[in-house]
Every structure is written in structure tokens, then in C-alpha cells.
Amino acid sequence: MSNIKEILVYHHSHLDVGYTHPQPVLWELQNTYIDQAIDLCEATSGEAPDNRFYWTCEATSPVLNWLEQADERQVARFEKLVRSGQICLTATYMHSTPLCSAEEIARSLYPVKALRERFGVPIRTAINHDINGQPWMFGQLMIDAGVELYTTGINTHFGGIPIPRPQAFHWEAPNKKKLLTFHGEHYSLFTQFGELWDEDMGKMQAGLQRYMDHLAKQNYGYDFIYLSATNSPMLDNTPPDQHLLAMIRKWNEDNLGPKIRMVTPEMLLERLKRLPSEQVPTYAGDWTDFWNFGAASSADETRLSRRTKTSLQSAEFVAAFRGPLSQREAKAYGEAWEQVQLYDEHTWGANISISQPNAQYTKVLWGHKAHYAFLANSLSGYLLNRELETLSGNPLQSGPPEGVLLVNPSGFPQSVDVRAGDDWFHGGRHTSAARFHLHKNNGDTDWTMPSRGTVELKPFSYKIVPLANSTAKAADADIRIEDGLIDTPFYTLTYDGNTGRLLGLVDKKTSWQMIDTSSEWTLFQYVRETPNPLHQRSHRESLFHRDVDSCNYSISCWKRDWTADRRGAEKLISLQADRHDSGVTLSLVWQAPGVERLEQRITLFGNKPGIEMIAVLDKKDEKAPESIYFALPLKLSAGWEAVYDSADALVRLDKDQLPGVSRDWVTVDRAVSVFDGKHGVTLACPDAPLVQIGDFNFGKESKEIPRNENPLLLAWPLNNYWDTNFKATQPGQLTLKYVLYPFGNFDPIEMIGRGAEASLPVQMFPAIHCKAEKEGTLLEVSGHGVVTSYVKPAENGDGLIVRLHNPTALETTFSIGLPGVALKGASSANLLEESIEELDVSGGQALGRLASGEWATIRIRA
């Protein structure tokens, strides 16, 4: 028998940026929804609190857009309702994906500060609907922003449930702080259970009773239900329901069941605070998302977006040391970040993107979505070029450059082989605008260009190097190329010149054969996976057969027993080993399923251990379900471990994940490591974030990953497995880069450094006047285990912001200095850049402490 005494209903739109409407239309509709909510709330503001209409603004982006166009009278009406609690403001900017970096999550929360100040309300709650999880660091950053309650409404369509729902729990962050979390039912289920579109009280009673009976069988422990209401028929991007409150009042008047009242997440927070502690367990770990495999349906745009963030991080690092941003500069940076966040938002395209991929509606919504990635990339490229031009001290108009500016924006030492084409040094006039055209926005290095020397750079340093007398660096004498063999100071690579199969890769430092030579697959082997037509239809339903009722009751619809057909490249077209100034590149061109042409380039260097692996695919227009992988069969002992980075948190596969979240695939921020105590590898993933660890795992819904010997590490850059929203096909040329590093004992700081080396490389720019070498270090950060996550100008112009992270298990100390600059002061701050307390400044250094797992914001004033 049900013990439910009250049904709490929170009403919202469910924000999809797209899906049901073209994106510009959606923003205009969201503006009208707030206007409608104001009218409905005001109409009941004189009623008793339990009889009022309440509206929840589940994200800050529609509120900010509305405020830009609303008149003073409307804003005053809105403010009154926000202050009275009838309209609830929540903290997240949009429903985002694990593509977000820690800094991106932080920036998405910046509007909370402005809204708190403008309306005088605390904004203590945050919502994510639809998506299946968030990076482990997400909870920690929420706490740092003053959020007390995080609520979810997971969609199990191609997803999963981490713990039984509905349930409140404390989500323990990497720094051991706890965020109160309500793991709720899928959004819109009050509407769906009650079939509110029919406005039939009998159906409403029967549907809600069925749900309460379900909870009773689950031994649900609370005496209240908290359910979401959106409007029909779409359920997504919907306006306020004009009849919802009337139906609730009719239910209560007719005494059809437990009392129903409209509430907000802020009201839920107060209710949850009254729960006995034994009813709120604690869970620690990464809330690893299932849904994000859809990001590989647009691999080129995802790659572009990731490189955009590199440009923004590099640009903001340089900008931090030249004084406050102008209003125009701040606006440009803000616009670039907004476009990044719009691409990383969870809605990819139209609701008919798979069923009708050629429909005009599908094309329109995808055009808008892709534009976010392209616009962000263009803006970030401009901003980076502008910062490098300023640091170079270049005139607007001049003759050819005399040197090159090199900037290391990372907290790790880096080396760079300087390669500048003849187009940098042509005769005649050079202008700033032309240099912006020539400078590539974080493109890949062309190793066939002559080297002008190798330059070492300290962390956070720059050099301006004259090139007048430079000569090409001689290739390392220890590099040897023979038929079927490449030998460098770091590796011995053997291959079959007839078939192109890589036969072995030995790490000479440890004499470790890195490849499992008995595997069906070999290093960086192309693999195309499709549902096997001999066992099931080659259709997405063979992977996941969606039943809405089952999904609404958290019953899995995964087809775990689906059978895959996996094929590698079919024919080697050409193979060539080319020696160059930095090492040797093995180029292989293939005929392969799913592509018109496949080229793979594996570069071994003479002076550094990273192995660069680049794939160039001319993808066919395939709309049937398929995945593309690059396999790395590793020679490791049983019991191996794996660690991946997720928004700066280092996550141990299985051990640091919530129960029931995605283990079959994970989204990495920059790198993943797999190791057995004696040997291991780090795979840096600057372009494509998805990996599968251990084996081909799609659809297994694994509770944990088996630790069998010789695991497969699978880079997973492309798929079109989703049956809605995401792209059905992605034809055309695509270039993807990975970098592989072997190691002996696993060192988390080394892993972070390898990821930075591949994803945050040295920036290079022409320097017009350069008679002699010039160098400088802009920032010094020290402390055992201290990692500098981000450096940026302060939002209010007061100094610069340094984000620090301690991924180790122990508390540590840090010091921050600006070489040659006397510090005026330093303070700790929250991630919204609100100062907390002054730090000790001694000997020109700001000193402080970092707890284990802490991600901290430090303001430095000079």
C-alpha cells in the first residue's frame, strides 16, 4: 500500500536548443514562455501559497536572452515573482554534455552571480534533464558556486540509471565535499503518467495510481513524490500549461488521491533538508554519461570545437598579463564562449534527423548547430592571433618577419620543432590582417616542411627567436629505416610491407613489446563495426529497442546480445616510410569499408617519446548504423587498471564511477591511461573524446569492465548509432590525431602533462622585429602535485585568475609568482571569482594550500 501523502509538481519547459524547433525560433519562443509564466503566476499571487501557479526557469540562458529584450515593466513584474518564489531561477546555463571542460563548466555558471545580484535571490538549485550524467568535477564546481541541490531527470533512451530512482543522495566530489542530489524521474512524467493532454480526471487518477503502486513495490521510502510537468504534445521546449493548475485544483477538490501542489526546486530543497540522514546515502564517483556517444555523429565539428577551446585557453593566458580587457574584447571572448557552450549543449539536431535525414527541417537545424562550432572557432582564432600579435609587438604594416614568437600556454615544459612555410617570409608588404590569415588556428604540424630548429620552453613562457641564421635541424643519426623496420632512439617498429600490418612496437626504454601480437587487430588499426545482418536486421533497433513505457519506469531497453560485424581495411594501396628533420613518418593508404580512401600516418620522433597517429578519412555517405574505431591491442597483464580525465578529475575506471553509469565507453577530456603496474600507455585525444576500454563494449551495459589480459583500447571517433537527434551520416574528409606515450609506473601528473602536450601545444606566430632572441616567463606555479588548469584575465579587471587543481590523495601547498613583477596581493575566490580570503604574499610569491582533489580559484594582483 502506498505511503504517499503528497505529490509535488514542478513545471518547466525542458530546454532543447533545437530538436523541436529551429534554434532561432526556439529562443523567441522561450521569451514568450517567460511572459506567459508571468501572467499565470500573477493571476494566482493572491491565493494561498499551496494554490499558486509556480514556474521553474530550468536554465539561465533563456532568462538572459529574455532580459535583453524585455521592457522595464516586464522585468519589474518578473523580479517581484522571483523574489516571492513563484518563479524559480536555477543555476545551469543549459543542459550540457561531458564535452565540457572544467573551465567551461565554471564559465557556464558565471550568470548565477549576475542574477543573484540583480534579483536578490540565492539561486541554490541546479537542474539537468535528459542527459545521463555529468563529470565528477561538476558537483564540486556546483558547490563552489553556492549550489546546494542538484536535481536530474535522466532519459533512459540509449541511457541508463546509476542508482534506483527516485532517490535523494549526497554526491561526494573529488575533494570529499558533498552535493545534495535528487535523482528524479524523467522530466515530463507527471504530464505523461496523468495523460494530462486529455484533461480526463479518471485517466489522471489511474496513471498516477499505477505509478504509486510501482513505488510501493520498489519500497520507496519517502512520503512525497516529486514529478516534472511540461506541456504536450511535444513535451520538449513547451510553454506553460494553461490548464495544469486547474486540473490540480480539481484533483484536490474531488479528493482523488494524495494532495497535489505546484512547487519549485527551491521548495524541494527545504523538503529534503528534513529527511532523516539514513534516508540520504552518499555515493562518490564520476556520473559517466551514456548519451555522449552521439557527439561522434559530427566528428569534424567536435574536433573543431575541441581545438577552439585550445585557442581560447591560449589566448586568455596571454591576455591575462597585459591588463584588463576592453569592453569590446570582453564581448568577443564572451561570444566565443557562448558558441562553445551551445555546441556542447545536449541537443544536436532535429527530432527527425535519422528518420528523415534529407528533410529541409533536418538540414536547417543541423546548419544552426554546426554554425556554433564554426563561429566559435573563427572567433577564438581571431582572439588568439590578436593576443600573439600584441605580444610580438608587431606593427600594422611592415616587411617580412625576422623571427617567430613561441608561447607555451601550459604548466608543463614543452619543446617545439619550428616549422614556418615560405608564405611567412615572402617579399613585399606584410600586414597584420594578412598574418591573421596565415596563422593556422591550431592546425597539425606538417613534418615535410624544413625545420628551423627545436626550441625548449619552460612552463608559461615565451620566446621570440630570430630566424635569419637558422638552419634545418639534422635528422637524428640514430634513426634507421629498413624494409619492414623503423628504429629510433625510443622505439623499434616492425611491419609487413606487403600487407601493411604492424607486427610489433618495442619501447626500447623498458624493452616492452607494446602490441599484443596475437590479437586480430594491430596498432592503430581501422575497424568498421555494423550490426551483423546474419543475426539481426542492420537497424538501430537491433541495438536499442525503445519502449516509452519501459523507459519511463526505468526498465532497460538495451539489446545486450546484439551481434556485430567488424572489418578492418581491405587492401593496402601504398606504404611509405619518410625520414624528415624530426624523425620518420610511416604513411599507409588503404581501401577500407565505409570510406572512399583511408590514409594513416604514424610518426616516430628522434627527440621525444610521443607517437603521433593521424588518420585522414574520406567518409562515404552511409546512413545505415556504423561505428569507426582505431584499435590499440595492448600487451598487459590481467588485472590492469585504467584512468581517464573528465573535466580535470582523474577517474579510475569502475573504482571512481557511480554504480550503473556508462563503463562501456567514456568521454575523456584530454587523455586516458591503461597500465598493469609494470607497463602502460597514455593515449592523448585532442580531437575525438570517446574511447572504449578493454574490448568492443557498445550496448553491453556493463556493471564493471573485465580485466582480462591484453586489453583493447579503442579510440572511437565516429558513429551514427543514435536513432534520433544526432546526425545520420557525415560524409567527406576528416582528419583526426591521437598521440601515444608508453610509461613504466603510472604517474597521474605525467598523464595530465601528456594530455596538455597534445591538446595545449606551443603557439607560433610571426615576429616582425627580432634581431636577437628574447624570452620571458609570465607565470610561475610550484607545489608538489599542483596542476594549473587555467589562467585568464579577471572578469572585473582586478588582476588575473589562476585555477589550480590538486589531483593527488594528499593536501599540498602552492606558490604563485609573476617573474619580475611585485605582487600587490592575492586572494582565494570561488569559481564565480568572488574573493574569499587574502593569501599570504611572501618573497614575491602568493602562498596557499590545496586539499586533496581541490579545484581552486586564485586572484593575483600585480
N, C-alpha and C positions, 0 to 999 in steps of 0.2 A: 504494500500500500504506500502511496506517495506521501512524503512528509513535507511537500512544498507548500509554503504559506503565502508566497508572493512571487509574482513574475515581473521582473524589471526589464523594461524595453528601452533601448537607446536607439534613436532614429538618426540616420545619416544618409549620405548619397552613395557611398562607395566610389571613390575616385579611381577611375581608369583613365589615364591620359591617352585617349583613343578608344579602340575596341568597338564601342557602340556609336561613336560619332567622330567625324574628323576633328583633329586636335584643336584647331582654332574655334570650331563650333562648340566643342566641349567647354572651353574656357568661358565663352559667352554664356552658355547655359548655366555653368556653376555660379556666375554672377547673379543670374536671375533666381537661382535656388536660395541664395542668401537673402535676397529681397523677399522671396515668398516666406522663408522661415521667420523673418522679422514680423511680417503681418500675422502669421499664425501664433507666434509667441505673444505678441501684444494683445491679440484678441482674448487671450486667457490669462494675462498677467494679473488680473484682479481676482482670479479664482484661488482657492486653497492650493498650496503647493502640490498636493497629490493629484490635482485635477488640471494642471497646466500642461501646455504643449512645450516640449523641450527639443532642441536641435543640437546635434554634435557636429562641429566642423572637424572632421577626422584628420585633416592635414592643413598646414599653414599656407601652402601655395595658393589655393583658391581664395583664402582670406586676403592675402597680399594683393592678388590681382583685383579683387573686389574693391579694396581700399583705394587703389589707384584711380578708379573711375566713379566711385560713389560720391554724392554731394554731401555737404556738411550735415544736412538734416538726417540723411540716411545713416551716416556714421554715428551721429548722436543717438539715434534710435538703437542702433546695433550695440553701441557702448553700454547703454542702460541695461539691455538684456544680457550682455556678457557679464556685467557687474552683478546682476541679480541671480545669475547662474542658469537662466533659461536657455541661453546659447553658450555652449561649452567650446573653448579653444583647446586644442591638443597640440602636441609638440613636434610630430614628424612633419617633414616638408612634403613628402609624397610616400607612396608605398614602394619602397626601393628594393633593390636586389643585392646579393653579396658581391656584385661587381664593385661596390663602393669600397674605397679605401677608408682608413680611419679618419684621415683629414677630410674626406668627402662627407662622411657621416657628421663630423664636427661642424662643417660649414652648413650642412642642411639644417642644423639646429640653431644657427645664428638668429633666424627670425623670432625665436622664442623670446630672446632678450628684448627686442624692439616691441613685441606685442605685450609683454608684461608691463613694460614701462608706459606704453600708450593707454592700456585699458585698466591697469592696476589690479590684475588678477594673477594668481600664482602659476597657472598652467602646469599642473603637477602630473598629468597623464599623457601617454603616447599610445598610438594605435597603429598596427599593421594588419591589413586584411589581405586575403587571397594567397599571398606568398607563403612559403613553407618554412621560413626561418630567417635568422639574421646572424651575422658574425658574432662570435663570443664577445668581442670588444664592444659591440653595440650596447649591451646592457650597462657596461661600465661607463660609457660615454653618456648614456642617458642619466645615470646617477650624477655624473659630474655636471650635467646641465640642470640639475634640480628636479628631474622627473622622479616621481615616487611610485607610479604604477604604469606598467606596460600591459596592454591588452591585445589579443590576437584573435583572428577569425580565419584560420587556415582552410584553404580549399584543397581537398584531398584528390582532386582531379590531377593525375600524374604527380601526386604528392604522397605525404604520409603524416602520421600523427606521432609526435615524440613521446607523449605520455597520455594516459586516458584523459579525455575531456568530457565536460568542463571541469576545470580544477584551478585553484589558486596555488601558486608555489613561489618560493624565493629563488630567483635565478642568480646563482653565485658567479660573479665576474672573475676575470683572471687575477684581480687584486684582492679577491675574497670578499669584497663588498657585495651586498645582496639587493636585487631589484625585485620588488613585489610584482608578480606577473599573474595575469588571469588568462589562462589558456582556454579561450572560449570556443563556442560553436562557430561554424562557418557563418560569415555575415549573411544577412537577409533571412535567417531561418525562422524568425517569428512570422515574417510575411509568408514564407513557404509552408511552414507547419500549419498555419491557420488558413491557408489559401485565401488570403485577405482580398485578392482581386475579385472574388465572387461576392464579398460582403454578406456572407452567409454565416450566421452565428452558430448553426449546427455544425458546419464544416470546421469552423474555427475551434469549437469545443472538442470535436473528435480529434482533430490534428494535434492540438496541444495536449490532450489526454494521452494520446499514443506516445508522445514524447516523454511525458511524465512517467508513464509506465516503463518506458525504456530506461529512464534514470533510476527508477526503483530497482530494476533488475541489475543495474550496474552498482548498486549500493551507494548511490550518490549521497554525499554526506552533508550537504548544505540545505537549509530550509527555504532557499530562494533560487530562482533561475534568472540568468542574465542573458537576454537574447537581442540580436540586432534586427531592426526593421529597415528595409529600404522599400522602394516603390516598385510596382510592376507596370508593364510586363517585362522590362529589361532587367531589373534588379541591380544593374550597374549604372553608375552615372545618372541616378534618378533624382527627381525633385522631391520635396517634402510631400508626404501623403496627406491630402486634404481631409481624408475620412478616417485616418488612423485613430485619432483621439476619440472621435465619436464611437467607433467600434469598441474601444477600450472602456469607455463610459457605459455603453450598453451591456458589455460583459459584466461589469461590476454591479450595475443596477439589477440585472437578472440573476446575479449570484451563480454564475455558470462554472465557477471554479475558484482557485486562489486569486486574490486580488491582483490586478494588473495595474501598474503605473509606469508612466514615462519617466526616464532618468537620464543622467549623463555619466560618463566615466568618472567625473569628479565625485558624484554621489556613490558610485560603486566603490571608489577608494575608501570612503568613510565606512561603508558596509563591511568591506574586507578587513579593515582595521579591528573590527570587533570579533573576528573569528578567533577561536582558540588556537594557540600556537601549534598544537598537534594536528590541526587540520590544514596547515600550510607547510608542506615539506620543502626541503631545499634540494635543488639539482644544480650541478655545476657542469659547464661544458659548452661547446660550440653548438649552436642551433643550426646545423648544416642543412642548407636548403636543397630540396629536390628540384624545384622548378627551374633553376638557372641553367639547366642543360639547353633551354631554349635560346640562350644567348649565342650558342654556336650555330643557330639558323641564319645569322647575319655575321659571319666570321670576319669579313672585311671591315665592317663598321665597328665591331667590337675591338678589333685590332687598332683601328684609328682612334677610338675613344681612349684606349689604354695609353697610347703614345701621346695623346692630348694631355693626359694627366702628368706625364713626364715633362712636357713643355711647361705646363703651369707651375709645377714644383720647381723647375729650374729657374723660371722667370721670377717667381716670387722670392726665391732665395736671393737672387741678385738684387732685386728691388728693395729687400729689407735693409740694405746697407747704404742707401742713397737718400734717406729721408722720407717723410710722409708722402703718400701718393696724392696726386692731384685728384680733384673730383672726377675729371674725365677718365683718368687712369683707373680709379677705383670702380667706376661704372663698367669699364671694359673687362676688368677682372671679374666683377660680379656677373656680367653677362656670360662670360666663358664658363664660369662655374655652374650657372643655371642650366646651360645647354648640356654640360656633362651630366648633371643630375637628371635631366629629362631623358637622356639616352639610357641611363642606368635605372630609370623607373621601370616598374614590372610589366607595363603594357607594351607589347611590341607592335601590334598591328590590328587588323580588323578581325571581328569575330568570324568572318568567312574566309580568312586568309588561306586555309587549307582546302576547304570545300570549293571555293571559287577563287583560285589564285590569280586568274586573269581578269577578274571583275574590276571595273573602274574604281569602285569603293575600296577594294583591297589595295590598289595601286596608290590611291590618294593617301590613305592612312600610312602606308609604308613610306611614301615620299616625305611626309612630315616627320616620321620617326627617324629616318636616315639623315634628314637635314640637321637634327640635333647634333649628331656625330660630326657632320661636315662643318657646321658652323662653329662648334666648339674647337675643332682642330684648326680652322683658319684663324680664329681669334687668338688662340693660345700661341700659334706660330708668330703672329704679329707681335704679341706681347713679349715673347722670348727674344725675337730679333731686336725689338726696341731696347730691351734691357742690355743685351750684349753690345749693341751699337753704342749705348751710353757708356758702358764700362770700358769699351775700346777707346773712347774719346775721339771717334771718327768725325770728320767734317761732313757736311751735307753733300759736298761735291769735291772731287779730287782726282788724282791719277791712280794708278794701280796700288794695291796694298803692299806694304813692305813685310808684313808678318801675319801672324794668326793669334787670335785670342783663344785660350783654352780655359774652361771653367769646370771644376769638379763640384757639382752641387750636392754630393753625398757625404756622409760622415765616415767614409772608408777611403783609404788611398787607392788611386786608380792610375793606370798607365794608358796612354793613347798613342796609336800609330797615326801620325799626322798625314792625312791624305787630302790634298786640295787640288781640284782639277784646273786645267788651263783657263777655264772660264772665270776663275777668280782673278787672273793676272793679265787679262787681255789689255792691249794698248788703248789709249784714248781715255775718254772720260768715265769715271766711276761715280755713281750717286748712291745715296742712302737707299732710295726706293729700289734701285737695281740690286743692291746687296740683299734686301729683303726677299727679292725674287730668287736669288742664287742659293740662299741658305736653306738647306733642307730641314724640314720640321721633324727631326729625329728619325731620319731615314737610316737604312742599313749601310755599313761601310762597303765600298767597292774595293776588294782586295787586289784587283788588277791594276788599280791606279798606283803610280810610284809613291813610295813612302818618302816623306821628308824628315823622317826621324821619329824615334819613340821618346815621349815625354812622360815623366813621372810627376804626378800631382798629389799633394797632401790632401787630407780631408778638407772640404770647404775652402779650397784655394783656387787661385787663378794664375796663369802665366801668359804673358804676351811675348811671343817668340819670333825673332826675325828669321826670314826665310831666304834672304839674299844669297847666303853662302851654304845653304843646306844641300846635302846630297842624299841620294836614296840609301836607305839602310841596307846593308848587305844581308842576304838571306843567311840564316843560321847554318854554319858549316856542318852541324851535327844532323841535319835533316837529310834523309836518304830515301830515294824513290826508286823502286824496282818493280818488275812485273808482279802484281798481286801484293805489294808491300809498301807501306809508308812508315818510316821510322823517324821519330822526333825525340828531343830530349825528354819528353813526357810520356809518349805512347808508342806502341807498335801496333799498327793496324794492318790486318791481312784481309784480302778479298779475292773472290774468284772473278777474273777479268772477263770470263765468258758469260756468266750468269748475273754478275753484279752483286751476288750475296756477300755480305761482310762475314768473314769467317772467324774473326777474333779481334779483340781490342784489349791489349795488356796495358795496365797502369804500371809504368816502369818504376815508379817510386816505391810501390809495395809488391811488385811482381804479381799483381792480381789480374786474372782474366775476368774482365768486367761482364762479358756476354755469356749467357747460358747457351753454349754452342749446340746443345741438344734440342733447343726449342724449335718449334715450327717456324718461328719468326726470328728476325735478327735486328741488329741495331738500327733504329730509325726507319723500320720497315713500314711502308704504306700498307694499311689494311682497310678494305671497304666491307662494312657489315650491313646486311639486309636480313629481314625475316626470310627464312628458308621456305620457298614456295612448295617444297615437297612435304612439309609438315603443317603449314597453315597458309592462309591467304597472305600475300605480301601486302599487308594493310596495317595501319596503326592500331586497329582493334585487336590485332594479334599480340600487341604489346600491352595495351591497357584498354579494357572494355568498360567505358564509363556508364555507370548506372547512377542516376542522380540521387535516388533514394538511398542507395548504399553509401554514396559519398556523404550525404547529409547525416547519416548515422555512423560515420567513421568506419565503414566496412571497406576493406581494401579491394580495389578492382584491378590490381596488377596481375598480369598473366605471367607468373614467375617461371612457368615451364616453356616459354616460347623458345623456338629453335632458330639459331642464327646461321646464316651462310656468310662465311668470311673468306675473302680472297685478297691476295697480295697483287703486286704488279705482275703483268702477264709476260712482258717482253722487254729486254734491255735494248734500247735504241743506240745509246752511246755511253762510253765511260772514259773519263779523262782525269788524270792527276796533274795539276798545275802548281808549280812552285812559284812563290812570289815573295815579296820583301818580308812578309810576316810569318810565312810558313808554307803550307801546302793545302790546296783545296781539291777534294775528290768530288767530281761532278758526274752525276748519273742521270740520264734521261730515259724515261720509261713510257711504255704503253701500259695503261692501267685502267681497271674498271671504274666508271664514274667520272673519268676525266678525259679530255682530249689529249692532254700531254701532262706529264709529271716530271719535274726536274728537282733533284735533291743535291744540295751542296754541303759537304761535311768538311769543315776547315779545322786543321790541327796547327797550332801556333808554335813558333820556336821559342817564345819568351814568356808564355803564360799557359796555365793548365786547362783553361776552358776549351771545350769542344763546341764550336758553333755549328748548328744544324739548321739549314734553311730549306724549306720546301716551296716550290712555285707550282701551283696547280692551275691548269686551265679547266675549270669545272664545267661539266656538262649540265644541261638544264634537265635535272632529274627531279620529278615530283613524287615518285614512289619513296617510301621511307628508307633512309640510308644513314649510316654514320661513317665518318672517316677518322681513322686513328693513325698514330705513329707509335710503333711498339718499341719498347726497350726491355728485352728479356735479361734480367739481372742475375748474376751468379752470386746468390746469397744463401745463407743457411736458413733452415726452418726457424721460426720464431723471430724473424726480422721485425723491425718497427718502422713506422713512417710518421713524419711530421710535416705539416703544411702550414703556411701562414695565411691568416684570414683577418684582414683589417688590422694588421700589426700583431695580433695574438698568434703565438705558436701553438698549434693544436696537434696533439698526439692522436693519430687515427685510433678510434674506438675509445681510448682511455679518457680523452678530453672532449667527448661528444655526448650530448644528451641522448638518452635512450630513444630508439626509434627514428632518429633523424637519418639523413642520407649518408650512407657509408659506401654505396655503390659508386658514387662519383663525388668529387669535392671541387669547390671553386677556390683556386689559390690566388693570393694577392700578387706575389712575385715568384715564389719558389716552393718546391716540395722536396723532401729528402727521404730516402729509403735506405736502411742500413741494418747490419746484423751484429755490430759490436767490434768487428774486425775491419769491415769494408763497408762502403756505402757511396751513394751518389746524390748530388743535388741537381735537380732539373729546374733551371730558371725559365719562366714562361712570360716573357714580356708582351706577347701578342695574344695568346689564347689561354684563358684561365682554367679550363676544365681538364681534370685528369681522373683516370680510374687507377686504383692501386691494387695490385695482387693478381688481377685477371680481368677478362671481359665481364663486367658486372651489371650491365644495364638490365633493369627490371627484376633483379633478384630480391630486392627489398631485404638486404642482408641485415641481420641483427649485429653481426660482427664479421670482419673480414678474416678468412682463414690465413694462417701464417705458414703456408707450405713453402718448401724450399724453392728457390729460383723464381721469384715473383715477376710478373709482368707489370711494368709501369707503362701506362698508356696515356700519351698525350691525345686529347680528344678535341680537335679544333672545329669540326663540322658535324652537324646532324640536322635532320628535319623531322625528328620523331614526334614532335608535338602535333596534336590534331586540331588546334585552333590557335588564333592569336599570332603565333610565330610564323616565319616565312616558310613557304612550301618548297622553295628552291632558291639557289644562289649561284647562278651561272657566271662565268667569267674568270679572269685571272686573279689569283690570291697568293700573296707571299706571306709566309709565317716563319718566325725564328724561334728557336729554342737554344739554350746553352747548357751543356752537361759538364759537371765537375765531380770527379771522384774524391774521396777522402778516406782516412782511416777511422779515427774516433769522431763521432758526431759532436759538433760544436754549434750550438744554436746561433751564436754571434757570427760565426763563419757562414752559416746558411743565410742569414739576413744580408751579410755583405755580398754574397754571390748573387742574391736576388737584386741588390742595388746595382752591382756592376753591370748586369744585363739590362735592367729596366730603368736605371737612372744614370746613363753614361756621361762621360765628359762632353760638354758642349763646345763647339768650334765655330769661330766667326772671323771674318777678315779684319785685320788691324791695319789701318792706313799708314800711320806713322810708327815705325818700330826700328830705330837704329840699333837699339840694344835690348837685351832681354829684361823684362820686368816681371816681377812676381809678387804675390801677396797672399796672406791667409786672412779671410774675412771673419772666420769664427773658429773658436777652439772649444771643444766639449770633451771633458775627460771624466772617467769614473768606470770602475770595473762593471762590465755588463751593461753600461748605459748606451742606448742607441738613440740617435737623433732622428726622429720620424719626419719632422717638417720644420722649415724656417720660413717666416713670412713677415711682411710689414704689419704692425698693429693696426687694427681696424680704426681706432680713434687717433692714429698718428703719433701716439705716445710710445716711442721706442719700437722694438721688434719682438716678435713672438717666436719662441723656440719650443717645439713639442718634444718631450723626452719620453722614452719608454724603457722599462726595465723588464726584459723577458725572463730573467733568471729567477731562481727559487729563493734568493736571499735579498734582504734590504741592502741598498748600496748608497754611496754618496756621489755627488756630481759637482763639477765646477764648469762654469761658462765664462769665457772671456772673448773680447774683441781685440786682437793684437794691435798694439799701438794706439788704442783708444781707451781713455779713462772712463770707467763706468760711473754714471751718476746714481744708479740704483738698480735694484731688481726685485721682483716680487713673484710669488706664486699666484696663479689665477685658475679659474675654472675654464672649461673649454670655450665658453662664451666670451672669454677674455676679460672677465670681471675679476679684479685683483682680490686676493685673499689675505696674504700677509707679506711683509717685507722680508727679503732674504739677506743674509749676511754677505756683504761685499768686502772682500779682503784681498790685498795684493793684486788688485785689478780683476779679480775673479768673483763671480756670483756663486755662492756655495749653498748646497741643499742636499736633501735626502730623497730617495725614491724607494717606496715599498716594493716588495716582490709583485710583479705583474702590473705595476702602476704605469699609467699613461698620463703625463703631466704637462701642463702649460706654464711656461715661464716667460715673464715680460722682462726684457732687458732695456735699460735706458742708458744712452750714451751722450 
